[in-house]
Amino acid sequence: MIKAKIFGWPSLILAASLCVLAAPALAAPPDDVNLLSLSPPSGTLAGVRRGEVLGPVNSVEATIRYRLQSTLQGFITINGEPFTTYPTTMSPLPVPRFSNGNGDVRIRFSWLCNDRSPSSNPLPAITITMRGVDARGVGTGVLVQKTQSVNYTFTCRPPSLIKRPSDATLTAPGKSPMQRLSPQARGSLLPADLVPTLTDPMTDVVRVRNLGPGPAAASALTVSCMNLDPKAKVGFGCPTTAFPLQSGGGHRYVLIEIPALAPSAEHVVTLRPWPSTWPVGRYRFQAQANHDGRVRENDGTNNVATSYLQVQ
């Protein structure tokens, strides 16, 4: 009996040790984002005009705490909820990336005004999205997405007192309030403003939005690709499937028809097929809206967007 008791204790200890070894390891904490603060926390603020989109956005600053474990880098974006109803703009553009780990990031956002908006625009919620970036600089998709209720109202410019052609009621054959304006006044009310947007780093998604006060007719969009590596041959690395055409300068591009867009409307283009792997190099992509000049625009200086993709 005594031997049995003495021999039993080591057996119990060994069994317990095996159970510990067999237990699954604790999983690493998942990727996560949490809104820490908004400054100001609520209120009525001025929206951002079309010409200020690429400049500072001083409306709301969100402080967000992130935990990034699954990829080497990430970045966070903020959109109104739902996105198509509540347009927002952010600063700085492009949104800065951060490295794997824990930390805080500050992002400013505001309402993107246009002449068709009402004078007062409520923003009831925002969506915070963290996206991943791998070692090649290629986006890995959405990692975390959360929706947060907010209480903001953004004010925009008052509606124009002069009717646009689409709003005008003909008072006599061939006569309308718009036609009674001088040529100079009519020229200042060109209706459309087509602006392309690329992801950063570059992905297969390209957006074209009409930020003008009036509708935009159908137009053409070009998206070009060039490998900036000085050792690369002209056109090397840019997939001919996604960019089937080649310019005289050697860069590859694709020509895409964009349908007519109402004010604030957006058309999303997916470049297909988009390669999952790219040859080594630094690629520059440029999108040019209204490439053929079919659409008369308020501002022709914002038709081009540029993005890059670094592959090592």
C-alpha positions in Angstrom: 0.0 0.0 0.0 2.8 2.3 0.9 4.5 1.7 -2.5 1.3 2.4 -4.3 0.9 5.8 -2.7 4.5 6.8 -3.3 4.4 5.7 -7.0 1.0 7.3 -7.6 2.0 10.9 -7.1 4.6 11.0 -9.9 2.0 9.5 -12.2 -0.6 12.2 -11.3 2.0 14.9 -12.0 3.0 13.4 -15.3 -0.7 13.1 -16.3 -1.3 16.8 -15.4 1.8 17.8 -17.4 0.5 16.0 -20.5 -2.8 17.7 -20.2 -1.2 21.1 -20.2 0.9 20.2 -23.2 -2.1 18.9 -25.0 -4.2 22.0 -24.4 -4.5 24.4 -27.3 -2.3 27.6 -27.2 -4.1 30.8 -26.5 -4.9 32.6 -29.8 -3.3 35.9 -30.5 -5.8 38.8 -30.0 -7.7 39.6 -33.2 -7.5 42.7 -35.2 -9.7 45.4 -33.8 -10.6 49.1 -33.9 -12.3 51.2 -31.2 -13.3 54.9 -31.4 -11.8 56.7 -28.5 -13.0 60.3 -29.1 -14.5 62.7 -31.5 -13.5 66.4 -31.5 -15.9 68.1 -31.4 -18.1 65.4 -30.0 -21.2 66.7 -31.8 -22.8 69.8 -33.3 -23.4 71.8 -36.4 -20.3 72.3 -38.6 -19.4 73.7 -42.1 -19.1 71.1 -44.8 -16.2 71.0 -47.3 -16.5 72.6 -50.7 -15.5 70.8 -53.9 -12.4 72.8 -54.3 -11.2 72.0 -50.8 -11.4 68.2 -51.1 -7.6 67.8 -51.5 -6.8 70.4 -48.8 -7.2 70.4 -45.1 -10.4 69.1 -43.6 -11.1 70.8 -40.3 -14.5 69.6 -39.3 -14.2 66.5 -37.1 -11.1 64.7 -35.8 -11.6 61.0 -34.8 -9.1 59.3 -32.5 -9.1 55.6 -33.1 -7.3 52.9 -31.2 -6.2 49.9 -33.4 -4.8 46.4 -32.8 -3.2 44.9 -36.0 -2.0 41.4 -35.9 -2.8 39.7 -39.2 -0.8 41.8 -41.6 2.4 43.9 -41.6 0.7 47.2 -42.2 -2.8 48.7 -42.2 -4.8 51.8 -42.7 -8.2 53.1 -41.5 -10.9 54.9 -43.4 -14.1 56.6 -42.3 -17.3 56.7 -44.4 -20.8 58.0 -43.7 -23.4 55.3 -43.1 -24.7 54.4 -45.5 -21.9 55.5 -47.9 -24.1 56.4 -50.9 -26.4 58.6 -48.8 -23.9 60.3 -46.6 -20.8 61.3 -48.6 -17.7 62.1 -46.5 -14.2 63.3 -47.3 -11.0 62.7 -45.3 -7.7 64.4 -44.7 -4.9 63.8 -45.2 -5.2 62.0 -48.5 -4.0 59.3 -48.9 -4.7 58.0 -45.4 -1.4 57.2 -43.7 -0.5 53.6 -43.0 0.7 52.1 -39.6 2.7 49.1 -38.7 1.7 45.8 -37.1 1.0 46.3 -33.4 -1.2 48.5 -31.2 -1.5 52.3 -31.4 -3.8 55.3 -32.0 -4.5 57.1 -35.2 -6.2 60.4 -35.9 -8.4 60.9 -38.9 -10.3 64.0 -39.9 -13.5 63.8 -41.9 -16.3 66.1 -43.1 -19.4 66.2 -45.3 -18.6 66.7 -49.0 -20.8 69.5 -50.2 -22.3 70.1 -53.7 -24.9 72.5 -55.0 -27.6 69.8 -55.0 -27.3 69.2 -51.2 -29.9 70.7 -48.9 -28.5 73.6 -46.8 -28.4 71.3 -43.7 -27.1 67.7 -43.9 -27.5 65.4 -40.8 -24.8 62.6 -40.3 -26.3 60.0 -38.0 -23.5 57.4 -38.1 -20.0 56.6 -39.4 -18.4 53.4 -40.5 -14.8 52.8 -39.4 -12.9 50.3 -41.6 -9.4 48.9 -41.1 -7.7 47.4 -44.2 -4.6 45.3 -44.4 -1.4 45.7 -46.5 1.0 42.8 -47.0 4.8 42.8 -47.5 4.5 43.6 -51.2 2.4 46.7 -50.6 -0.7 45.0 -51.9 -4.0 45.5 -50.0 -5.4 42.3 -48.3 -8.9 43.5 -47.9 -11.1 44.6 -44.9 -9.9 43.3 -41.5 -12.4 45.1 -39.2 -15.5 47.2 -39.8 -17.5 48.9 -37.1 -20.4 51.4 -37.2 -20.7 54.2 -34.6 -23.6 56.5 -34.0 -22.8 60.2 -34.2 -24.7 63.5 -34.0 -23.5 66.0 -36.5 -25.2 68.4 -38.9 -23.1 69.8 -41.8 -24.1 73.0 -43.5 -23.4 73.7 -47.2 -23.8 76.6 -49.5 -27.4 77.7 -50.0 -29.1 76.6 -53.2 -28.5 78.9 -56.2 -31.2 81.5 -56.8 -30.8 81.0 -60.5 -32.4 77.9 -61.9 -30.3 75.4 -63.7 -31.4 74.2 -67.2 -32.8 70.9 -65.7 -34.8 72.8 -63.2 -36.1 75.6 -65.5 -39.7 75.8 -66.5 -40.1 77.1 -70.0 -42.0 80.4 -70.0 -42.2 80.7 -73.7 -41.0 78.6 -76.7 -37.2 78.6 -76.6 -37.1 80.8 -73.5 -36.0 79.9 -70.0 -34.5 81.7 -67.0 -31.2 80.0 -67.9 -31.3 81.3 -71.5 -31.9 84.8 -70.3 -28.6 84.8 -68.5 -25.5 86.5 -70.1 -23.0 84.1 -71.7 -20.6 84.9 -68.8 -23.2 83.9 -66.2 -24.0 80.7 -68.1 -20.3 79.8 -68.3 -20.0 80.1 -64.5 -22.7 77.4 -64.0 -21.2 74.5 -66.0 -23.0 71.6 -64.4 -20.7 68.6 -64.0 -17.4 67.9 -62.1 -16.1 64.4 -62.7 -13.5 63.3 -60.1 -11.7 59.8 -60.1 -10.6 58.1 -56.9 -8.0 55.3 -56.6 -7.2 53.1 -53.6 -3.9 53.4 -51.9 -2.1 51.1 -52.3 -3.6 50.5 -55.7 -6.2 47.8 -56.1 -8.6 46.8 -58.9 -11.3 49.3 -57.8 -11.7 52.8 -59.4 -14.4 55.2 -58.6 -15.7 58.2 -60.6 -18.0 60.6 -58.9 -19.9 63.6 -60.2 -19.3 66.4 -57.7 -20.9 69.0 -59.8 -24.3 70.7 -59.3 -25.8 69.2 -62.5 -25.8 65.9 -64.4 -22.8 64.7 -66.4 -23.2 63.0 -69.7 -21.6 59.7 -70.6 -17.8 60.0 -70.7 -14.6 58.1 -71.0 -12.1 57.1 -68.2 -8.5 56.0 -68.8 -6.5 54.1 -66.2 -2.8 53.7 -67.0 -0.1 51.6 -65.4 3.7 52.1 -65.5 6.6 50.3 -63.8 8.9 53.0 -62.5 11.8 50.7 -61.8 14.6 52.1 -64.0 15.8 48.5 -64.7 12.4 47.4 -66.0 11.7 47.3 -69.7 9.0 49.6 -71.0 5.6 48.3 -70.1 7.1 45.4 -68.1 4.9 44.1 -65.2 1.7 45.8 -66.1 -0.8 43.1 -67.0 -2.0 43.2 -70.5 -5.3 41.6 -69.4 -6.2 44.5 -67.2 -4.4 47.1 -69.4 -4.7 45.9 -73.0 -3.7 49.2 -74.7 -0.2 50.7 -75.0 0.6 54.4 -75.5 3.4 55.8 -77.6 5.3 56.5 -74.4 5.2 52.9 -73.4 2.8 52.8 -70.5 -0.2 50.4 -70.7 -3.7 51.6 -70.2 -7.4 50.7 -70.4 -10.2 52.9 -71.8 -13.5 52.6 -70.0 -16.9 54.0 -70.8 -18.6 55.8 -67.8 -22.3 56.2 -68.0 -24.2 59.4 -67.4 -24.0 60.5 -63.7 -26.5 62.5 -61.7 -25.2 65.1 -59.2 -23.4 63.2 -56.3 -23.7 59.9 -58.2 -20.7 57.6 -58.4 -19.8 54.8 -60.8 -17.5 52.0 -59.6 -15.2 50.2 -62.0 -13.5 46.9 -61.3 -10.4 46.2 -63.4 -10.5 42.6 -64.4 -8.7 40.3 -64.3 -6.5 41.8 -61.6 -3.3 39.7 -60.8 -2.8 38.3 -57.3 1.0 38.6 -57.8 3.1 41.3 -59.5 6.7 41.3 -60.7 9.1 43.3 -58.5 8.9 47.1 -59.1 7.2 50.4 -58.2 4.1 50.8 -60.2 2.4 54.1 -60.8 -1.3 54.2 -61.8 -3.2 57.3 -63.1 -6.9 57.6 -63.7 -8.2 60.4 -65.9 -11.9 61.2 -65.9 -13.5 62.8 -68.9 -10.6 61.7 -71.0 -12.3 62.6 -74.3 -13.6 66.0 -73.1 -17.3 65.1 -73.8 -18.5 66.6 -70.5 -18.4 70.3 -69.8 -17.1 70.7 -66.2 -17.0 73.2 -63.4 -13.4 72.3 -62.6 -11.2 70.5 -65.1 -8.1 70.5 -62.8 -9.3 67.5 -60.6 -9.8 64.9 -63.4 -6.6 63.0 -62.6 -5.9 60.7 -59.6 -2.6 58.9 -58.9 -1.8 55.9 -56.8 1.2 53.5 -56.4 1.9 49.9 -55.7 5.3 48.8 -54.3 6.3 45.2 -54.9 9.6 43.9 -53.4 
